[in-house]
Amino acid sequence: MSAAESKQRRGPLAGLRVVELGTLIAGPFASRLLADYGAHVIKIEAPDAPDPMRDWGQVTFSEEDWHLWWAVQSRNKELITLNLRHPKGQELFRRLISHVDILIENFRPGTMEKWGLGYDDLHQIHPGLVMVRVSGFGQTGPYHDRAGFGSVAEAMGGIRYLNGFADRPPTRFGISLGDALGSLYAVIGGLAAIQARHLTGQGQMVDCAITEAAFSLLESAVPEYGLTGHIRERQGNILPGIAPSNTYSTRDGQFIVIGANQDRVFRRLSEVMGQPQLAEDPRYSTHVARGENQASLDAVVESWTIQYDLTDIAQRLNQAGIPAGPIFSIEDIFSDPHFQSRDMIVTVEDPQWGSVPIPGVVPKFSDTPGEVRHLGRHDIGSDNVKVYAEWLGLTTEEMLLLQEQQVI
C-alpha cells in the first residue's frame, strides 16, 4: 500500500488488503465490515452479471431506481470487473491474489475449484493467503454442494424453530439474520487466521457455514436434548423460567421490554411498582420461584404498566436502574439522542444523490476508529483503471483489449 493510500485509510485494519468474490449478503457483508475498519477491499463483479444486490431492497431512491441496500452493503469498497469463466480472467485473478491478505468468497462449493482457483491452487501461488469461504452448509459433508441461502440456514440451523409463538408456525426475522451471522463468523475467522499467520507465516482456509453460524446460537438447547431429551419450543416473548422478562403493554398502546429477573433488580421493580411485598412473596422471592410462577408474575407486572404511558414508565424504570426500554422503529432510532451521540446514523455525501444517512460503524475503537469513506459506487467496474494499473501495472491499452475480450 502506498504512503498516500495509507494516509487516506484509518482504522485498526489499515494496511490489510481484501478481495471479495461473491454476491448478495453473507460474503459482501463480511467484507463491508472489514472495509469499515480500514481494510482496502476490492469487490469483483462479473462484467456480464453484476451483484444482484444492486437491485435488492424494499425502497428505491431517485428516478433511476437506486437501491439503498447497495449503498450500505458496498460502502468503502473499490469495484472492479473480472470474468473468472475466461482463462485470461483466471490468469489475471492469480496475479491479483498475490497482493492480497484475505480472499472472501461465497460461491457454491466447487465453483472456485472448477475455475482452477480453489484453496490448494491459490495456496501454491500465495502461501500466506487467508481464504474465507462462506456457504450454506460448508465445504464438506453430504449437503456441501447444496444451494444455501440464509433463510434455509436459519431453518436448518434451528433458530427459526424457536422463533415465534407456540400456537403458530415458526416465523422469519425481519432481517437477513442467518447471512449476517455467517458474515460475523467469517470476519472473526478471517482475522483469527491473520493472527495465526503472524505466528506461522502461513495462511489457511476458513470454512464458514451459515447453517452452523445459526446453530451456534442455540445456547443450552444442545445439552438439554442430548442429556435429557428435552426439546426447546417456541415461547413467544419469554424465556421459560426467566421472570419477569417480557414485553408489556402501556396505557398509550405502546410496549415496553422489562428485564428484572435478577433478585436485586426484581426488588427494585417491586418498589417502583409500589408493591414491595412482592419481593417477599414466596411465589416471587427467588429466581426459581419467579420462573415457576412466570405467567402470574407477568400478569401482575402488566397490570401495573398498563396504567402509565410509555414515556412515563420508561423514565420510572430507568431512574430505578431497572433494564427496560421501548421497542424502537427506525423512525424512533433516527430521533433518539443516544443513537445520535454514538454516531450510529452517519450522513455520507454522494456525488450523484447528495446526503445519504446510513448505519454507523460498530464497534467503536478508542485509538483507531473506523469510518465510512464513501457509499457503494454506482457504476460497474468503476475502479478498474485504478486497481489494475496500481496493483498489476496494466496499461490503458491492455485494459481496453481485455475489455474488448469481455475479460473485464
Buried (B, 14 or more C-beta within 10 A) or exposed (E): BEEEEEEEBBBBBBBBBBBBBBBBBBBBBBBBBBBBBBBBBBBBBBBEEBBEBBEBBEEEBEEEEBBBBBBBBBBBBBBBBBBBBBEBBBEBBBBBBEBBBBBBBBBBBEBBBEBBBBBEBBBEEBEBBBBBBBBBBBBEEEBBBBEBBBBBBBBBBBBBBBBBEEEEEBEBBEEBBBBBBBBBBBBEBBBEBBEBBEEEEEBBBBBBBBBBBBBBBBEEBEEBEEEEEEEBEBBEEBBEEBBBBBBBEBEEEBBBBBBBBBEEBBBBBBBBBEBEEBBEBEEBBEBEBBBBBBEEBBEBBBEBBEEBBBEEBBEBBEEBEBBBEBEEEEEEBEEBEEBEEEEBBEEBEBEEBEEBEBBBBEEEEEEEBBBBBBBBBBEBBBBBEEBBBBBBEBEEEBBEBBBEEBBB
